[in-house]
Amino acid sequence: IEYAKVVVEASDVSDGDEAGQISFHVMSGGLLGTASLQEALRIGREDTVGGAGGFALMINETNTDLHFRVKSKNQNNAIFVHATNDRLGLFKGVPHSRIHMVGSIAHDRTVQASGSLTLTEDHGVLVANSGAGDVTFVLPAISGITGRRYTFIKRHASNNMIVDPSGTEKIYKAASPSAGGTISYSVVGSTVTLYCTSIGWVVLSEYVPT
């Protein structure tokens, strides 16, 4: 019986573009007498000629019912992938939802003092420190980014915080269900979170101090 094996082989033998791979296999899946060797880990397998470019580290490439766990110094389940239920736990060993985590989440913020800032995937929480003039945040085009969120906070009492969609795209909010363009806030402490959909940006939450 072969309980485990390590396979080392060439994945690309083209002259000047050689590449190899190492795969680790273990006996698994034997609860009902059907155990077999399963690939648990693969390193490499670049094959430019065959259309598989780039070096890779692949865990459970064959979609076997093998869980994956990463430990930290004080946590046994810093990352835990439950293969059977297709769930991810972050500091959680028995996730009950698609992603289940324990602990707090922090988002870095970007502070803009004046002028205009066009947003990208590098932004998340935006702070308008509008003491020197209006601050305008320009949203990216919605194509290809459905599900992205941005949160905007006005930190200074002077001037305005403006959120401007790309081109003719719309921002939908409860006060104007037909949607519109630019939204603007003049009150310090105003906060709004936008969510990208296939038809435009939707206001998930909005707070304007009174």
N, C-alpha and C positions, 0 to 999 in steps of 0.2 A: 504494500500500500504506500502510495506517495502522499505524505501528509503536507508537504510544502515544497516549493521549488522557486529558484531564482533563474530567470531567463535573460541572457544578454545577447542581443542580436543587432544587426545593422538595419537601419530604417531608410537609409539613403546611401547608395554606393556610387553616386555620380562623382566623377573626378573633380576635386576641389570643393565639393559640397557634401562631403561624407557626414553622416550622422548615425547615432546609435540610440538604443533604448534598453532600459533595464525594467523588467516587470517582476513583481513579487506575487506569488500565488499561494493560497492556503486552502486546506480542506475545510469546507463549510456547508451549511444547509442540510445537515443530517438529522433533523428532528424526526423525520418520517422515513428514515432509511434511504434518503436520496442524496447523501453527501457527495460532493465533487470538488475538484480544485477550482477555486474562484480567484480571479485577478483582483488583488486588494490595492495595489499601488503600481503606477507606471511612471518612469522618469525618462523624458526625452521624446523620441519618435518624430523628429523633424524629417519631412520628406518634401522638399521644394518641388521636385519634378512631379511627384504624385499629387501635389496640391495641398499638402499638410505642412504649412510653414510655421516656424516659431517653436522654441523650446517649451516644453510643458511638464508640469508635475500634475498628474491626474490620479485622484483617489476614487476608487470604486468605478472605474471606467465602464465596466460591464453591467452596472446597475444591479449588483448583487445585494442581498439583504444583510449588509455589513454596516454597522454603526461606525461613526467617526467621532473621536473625542480628542480635544486638546486640553491639557491641564496647565494651570498656572501654579505659582508657589503655594497659594492658599485655597485654590478652588479646583475641584476635581472635574468640573464641567465648564471651563471658560468658553469653549465652543463644543457643542454637541449636536451632531446630525443624526436624527433618528431615521434610519433608512426605511424601516417598515412603514412608518406613517408619513414619510416625506416632510419632516418638521425640523426646524432649527431652534436649538436652545442656546441662549447666551447667558452663561452662569446659571443654567437651568438644565438638570439632568433628565427630566421627564416633561418635555414641552407638550402642551395640549392644543396649541394653535400653530399655524404655519411658521410664525416667528414668535418665540416666547422668551422674554428676557427678565432678569432680576437686576435691579439697580437703576441708577439715574442715567440720563442721556444729556450730553452737552453739545451745543452748537456754537461754533465760532461765529462772531458777528463782524460785519463790515460797516465801518462808520464813514459816512460821506458828509463833508462839511459844507459844500456848495457845488453848484454846477450839476452835471449830468453823469450818471453811471449806467452803462449798459450791462445787464446781468447775464451771467453764464452759469454753467454747472458748478463753478467754484464758489458761488454765493448761496446763502441760506437765510440768515437773519440780517436784515439791513437796518441801520440806524441813521436817521437824518438829524444831524447836528446843525440845524438850519440858521444859526446865528448870523452867518455872513451872507445869507441869501437863500432863495428857494433851492431845494434839492429835488432833482428829478431822477427817478429810477425807471429805466427803460426795460420792459420785459422782453425776453427772447421770443422769437416766433414759436408758435405752439407745435409745429410739425416735428414729430419724433420725440417729444418730451412729455407726453401724457402722464399725469401722476406727479409731476414735480410741484413742490411747494416753495413759496417764499413768504417770510414774515417781515413786515415793515413797522418800525417804531419811530415816532417823532419825539425827539429828545429836547428840543429847544422851543421856547415860546414864540420866537420871532419867525416870520416868513412862513413858507408852506412846504409840506412834503407832498410830492406829486408822483403818482405811479402811472406810467404811460405804456399801453400795449404796443406791440410791433405793428406798424402799418395801419391797416384797417381792421385789425382784430379787436375783439370786444372783451369787456370785463362785465360779468354778470353779478348782480347783487340784489338783495330782496327789495330794496327801494326802487329799483329800475329793472324789472324782470326781462324787459326787452333788450337789455344790455346797452352799454355805451362805451365811450373811449376812456379818456383820462379820468382818474379819480384823484382828489386833492384833499389834504387835511391841514388845518391851520391851528388846531388846538394841541398844545403840548401833552404828551402821553397817549396820543392817538395811536392805535395799533390795528393792523389788518393783516390777515393771512389769506393768500391766494393759492388756488389749486388749479393746475392746468388740465383742461379736458380737450377733446378733439374739436370742440366748437368755439373754445375761448377760455378765458380765465374766470373762475368762480370764486366769490368771496366766501370762504369757509367760516371766518369769524371776523368781527369788527367791533372795536371799542373806541368811543369818543367821549372823554371826560366832560361832564357838565358842571 
